[in-house]
Amino acid sequence: MKIAAFNVENLFDRAKAFNEENDGEATRVIRAVAELNGLFEKPVYSDADKADMLRLVDELELNRFNEGPLALVRKIRGRIFRRPQSGGIEVVAAGRDSWIGWAELKMEAVDETAVLNTGRVIRDVDADILAVVEAENRVVLKNFTDFVLRKVGDEVVEDVRPYSSIMLIDGNDDRGIDVGLMTKEGFDIGTMRSHIDDRPEDVSDAELQGDQLPDVPASSPIFSRDCPEYAVTTPGGEVIWIIPNHFKSKHGGNDQRSINKRTSQAIFTRVIYERLRARGFENAVVLGDLNDTPDSEPLQPLLVNSDLRDVSEHALFDPGEFTGREGTDERGIGTYGLGNDGDKIDYLLLSPALFDRVTAAGLFRMGAWPGSRPPRWTVYPELTEKVHVASDHHVIWVEID
């Protein structure tokens, strides 16, 4: 059985702010959109709120149609802004109840070659159970597996789907980037649990095991996306619980609020895992993009204060062609960018019972940009420019007996 995790960074449509030509703009634009939405949610708009809204409208370069190069304000009912013929702009809504709408990032189609390279990666990794991160929605995942994976396959079989079971629960991210699961025939998804509404009060002092839950808003959900639980039954009849995740990103700045968010997510993920273990389930996997390094403070509750084992620490773990920068003691276990050890942010964590049954593990990088002078690893012939990458993330995988 092969299990893998892959941050696909959107399959068909991606926020324009993340595209290469807008490099450096993503952090600023995401922050501005989030700040604007925060102001929109206030029950009453003060003069100071209105002034901040106009400042953000200017920063996002919104035109008279409330649309800028990288963001827009979508209005469903009512009115938020007025632009007099004499010029300028003013906020006319009195508060949240005066109108319906929100700010959002503008989307753009992903490069076609990049889409096909994503298909090649998923085809060649050939995981029986694949956790996907930053997928748009379940319909997109279904279309991707039904059409793109077949197109890049060696043989098109119309009545056979590369992945027979596909599940994705919409999470808390306004950008619509979620975590999902794809499984092959015989690996059936059964019980599912969502944790999009988990709040700080949903964990007991005993479950904290001495960890201090950071100061996070009580009204704010713990998970930036979701931390779903999927019970997958294997062809041999064993049940494996798959817990995919995507922790708070450092985009927008890695301030204390961001650090607290990832720490809370690590604690809650451990609690979810240990609740399964307490119910007698020995086979469990926590995997996905945790957006921080193994030595980071936020991940210690999960990586140190639990019995989960990082597959990259297994003796059979193979990073592939790139084994670290020459002249260093690196191992080449980075899962993002150029694969340096300091770029390890994607994880595949196994319960002890599964860790003891590992037969192979490693990273798959053929769809990621290899750098130059010389390239660090072999890529697909179709990947000739950075825009063609399947993702900036590398696939982490494990084979289990």
N, C-alpha and C positions, 0 to 999 in steps of 0.2 A: 504494500500500500504506500502510495506517495502523497504527501501533504505539502502544500506550498502556499506562500503569501506573496502578493504582488500589488504594489501601489501603481495602478495603471494611469493615474493622473488624468482622468477623464478618457472616455473611449471615442466619442464622436464630437463633443463640443466642450470647449475649455474657455475659462475666463480670459479675455484678451490681455488683461494685466499680467498674466503669467507667460505670455508668449515672448520669445527671445528678443524681438525688436523693442519690447517694453521692459527689458531687463532693468531692475532697480525701481520700477514703478509699483510693483505689486504691493509691497508693504505699505506705502503711502496711501494707495487707493483703497485697500482693504480697511485700513484704519479710518479713512474719511467716510466710507460707506457705513461702517459700523457705528461711528459717532453720529452720523446723520440719522440712522435708524433709531438710535437711542433717544435722540431729541424728538423724533416723530412720535415715540411711544408715550411721551409725557402727557398727562391728562389736560394740563393747561400750559400754553406756550407763553412764557414771560418775554419781556423785551430782550433780555439777555439771550434766551433760547433762540429767539428769532434772529438776533444778530449772528449767533453761531451758525444757524442754518444757512444764512446768506454767505457767510465766510466759506462754508463747505461747498455750497453751490459754485462759488467762484473757484475754489480749489479743484473741484471736479470738472470745471469748464462746461457746466450744463447750459445748453442753449434754450431758446424760447419753447422748444418742444421737450424740455427737461431731459435732454440727452447730451452726454459728453462723449469723448473719444473712448473712455474705458468704463463708464458707469452711466446709469440712468435712474430717474425716479418714475416708477410705474404708478399711475393714478387710476383707481377703479371708480370711485365716486367722490363727489365734492371737489374742493379746490384747495390747494396748498399755497401756490404762488400766483402773483399777478404781476404782469409786466406792462406798466402804463405806456401809452403811445409816446409820452415825453421822454421815455427811457428809464432804465433802472429796473429793479425787481423788489417786491415786497412780499412778506408772508401774510396771507389773509386768513388762514385757518386759526381758530382760537385754541384748539387743542386736539387730542386724539379723536374725539367723537365728531369732529367737524368734517372729517374726510377719511377715505380709505385708500391706502397706498403705502409704498415703501421704496427704499433705494436698493439697487442691486447692481452687481457687476455685469458688464456687457459680455456676451458669449461670442465665440467664433469657432468655426469648424476646425477640428484638428486636421493637420496635414494628412492627406490620403496615404502617403507612404508610411507615415508614423502609425496610422491605424493598422495597416497591413503588417507592419513590424510587430505591433502588439499581438496581433494574431499569431505571427510566427513564434514569438516567445512562448505564448500559452500552449501552442501546438507542441513545441519541442520540449518544454518542461514536462508536459504530459502528466500532470498531477491528477490523481483520483479525486482528491478534495482540494479545491483551490479557493482560498480567501482572497477577495479582491477589495482594494481600498480606492477611494475616490472614483467610484462608479456613479453615473448619473441617476439611474433608477433600474428597477427590475426589467422593464420592457427593453431598455437599451441593452442590458446584459443578455437578454434572450435573443434580440436581433443580432448582437455581436456573435454569439455562439452559433446561431442558425445560419448566418450568412458569411461573416468574415472568416470564422474558423474553417468553414467549409471551403472557402475560396483559396485559402493558403494551404489546405490539406493536400496530401499526395493523391488522394482518391475521394471524389465527391460521391457520397451515398445519400440520396435524397431522403430516405426514410429513417436515417439514423442521425441523432443529434450528438455532437461531440460531448456535450454535457446535458444529461437528461433532467437534472434537478437544479433549478436556479432560484435563489431566494435573496431578497434584499428588503429590509425594512427602512423606510424613510426616517432619517434621524433629525438632529437639531440644527444642522448647518444650513444657513439660508442659501448657500451657493448650490445646494443639492448634490453634495459629494458625500457618498455614504459607503458603508462597508457591507459586503454581501458574500454569498457562498455559492459555489458552483460544484456539483458533484457528478461523477460519471454513473453510468448504469450499474445498479447493484449497490451503490452507496446512497441509501435512502435518507432524506432529511425528514425527521419526525418531529418531536417536540421542539418548539421555538419559544424563546422568551426575550422580550425587549426590555432595555433599561434606560430608555430615553427620558423617563420621568424621575429617575433616581435623584434624591435630594440628600443633603448631609444628614438629616435625621433618620435616614433609612438604614444606617449601620449602627450597631450597638457598641458600647465601650469594650465589651469582651472581644468583639470581632476586630477591633482596632489593634489588638495585641500590643499595646504600648505605643503605637504610632500616633502622632498628633495630627488630627485632621486640620489642614490649614484653614485660615480665615477666608472662606468663600461665601458669596451671597447665598443665604438660605433659600431664596426664591429661584436661584439659577440652577438648571440641571447640571449634574456632575459631568456628563459626557458631552463632548463637543459634537459628536455625531451620534453614536449608539455603542453599546457593548452587548450585542445580542449573544444568546446562547443557542446553539443548534445541536441537537442530538442526532448523530449520523450512525446508522446501522450498516455495518460492513457486510459484504457477501457471506462472510463466515459467521455472522450473527452477533458479533461484538458491537457494543455501543461506545462511540467516541464522542465526547462533548467538545465542540469547536467554538472558541470564543474569540472572534476577530475584533480588532479594535483600531482606532485611529485617534491618538491622543492630540491634545491641543498643540497647534503649530506654533513655531517661533516667528512666523510672518506677522508683521505688525509690532514686532519688538518682543524680546524675551524679558519682560519686566517681572516684578514679583507676582503680579496677578497671574501671568502666564505660568510661572513656576508653580504657584499654588494650585492652579488648575490641573496641571499634569500630575502633581503629587496626589491630589484627591482622586484622580482617575486611576492611578496606580494602586492606591489603597482599595478603592471600590472593586477594581478588577480582581485583586487578590481575594477579597471577600467573596465575590461571586464564584471564583474557582474553589475556594475552601468550603463553601456551602455545598457544592457538588461532591467534594471529597467526603464531607461529613455524612452525606446521604449514601455513601458506599460506592460511588463511581470512581474507579481507579484510572480510567483512560480519559485524559483531558488535555487540550492544547489551547494555549493563549498565543495569538499571533497577530501580526500586522505592523503598522507604522506607529511607533511609540514616540517619535519625534524628539528623542533625546539619547544620549550615549550611555553605555553601561555603567560608567562611573559617576553619572549625574545624580544629584541629590533626589530629584523627583522620582526616579525609578527604583530607588533602594527598597521601598516597601514591597515591591513586586519581585525584584531580582534577588534580593538578599533575605528579606523576611518572609520567605515562603519556600516550599520544597520544589518549586518549578525549576527545571534545568534548561539553560540556554543551549540550543543545539549547536551553536558555533563553538561551544566549549567541548564538544564531543571529540574523541580521538579520531573518529572517522570523517570529521568535517573537512571538506575540500573546497577552498576558495577559488580554485580554477587556475588560470594562467597567471593572474596577478596575485602575488603572495606578499605584497608589501613593498614599500619604497626601499631601494637599494641603500645599504648602509644604516638601516634602522632595524629595530627588533619587531617591526610590525608584522602582522600575519596576513594582511590583505582581506580582513573580514568586514570592511566597510560596505554598506548596502546602498549608498547614495553617492551621486556624483562620480568622482574618480576612484572610489573604493578604498580610500585611506581608512585606517582603523578609527580615526576620529569622526568618520562619516557613517558609523554604524548606528542606524536609527530604526531599522526594521528587524523584527524578532520572530523567532519560532521557539516558544517555551513549552516544554513537555513535562507532564507529570512523571514521577519516578518510574512507574510501570512501563510507560512508553519509551522513556529515555533508555531503559535497559534493553529495549528491543530494536534499537536503531541499527540499521545495516549500512546506511550511506546517508550523507547529507552534504550540502554545499550551497554555492551561489551560482546563478545563471546570469551572465552579463551580455549576451550577444546582441541585445536590443538597446544597450546603454552606450553613451558616448565614451570612447576609450582614451580620449586625449590624443596627444600627438608627440612625435619626437622621442621615442617611438610609441605607437599605440600600446596600451596596457593589456588589451585582450582582443581576440578576434570578434568581429561583428559581421552581421549579414551584409552581403554585397550591396543590398539596396540602401544601406545606411551610409550615405556619402556626405551628408550634412547634419549639423546638430538638430535641425528641425525635424529630421527623420527618426529621432530616437523614439522607441516605444515608451520610454519613461526615463526620468532621472534616477529612478529606483531600480535595484537589481532584485531578481527573484531569490528568495531564500526557501530552501526545500529540504525535505527529509524523507527517507524511505524507512518503513517500519515493518518488521516481520509480524 
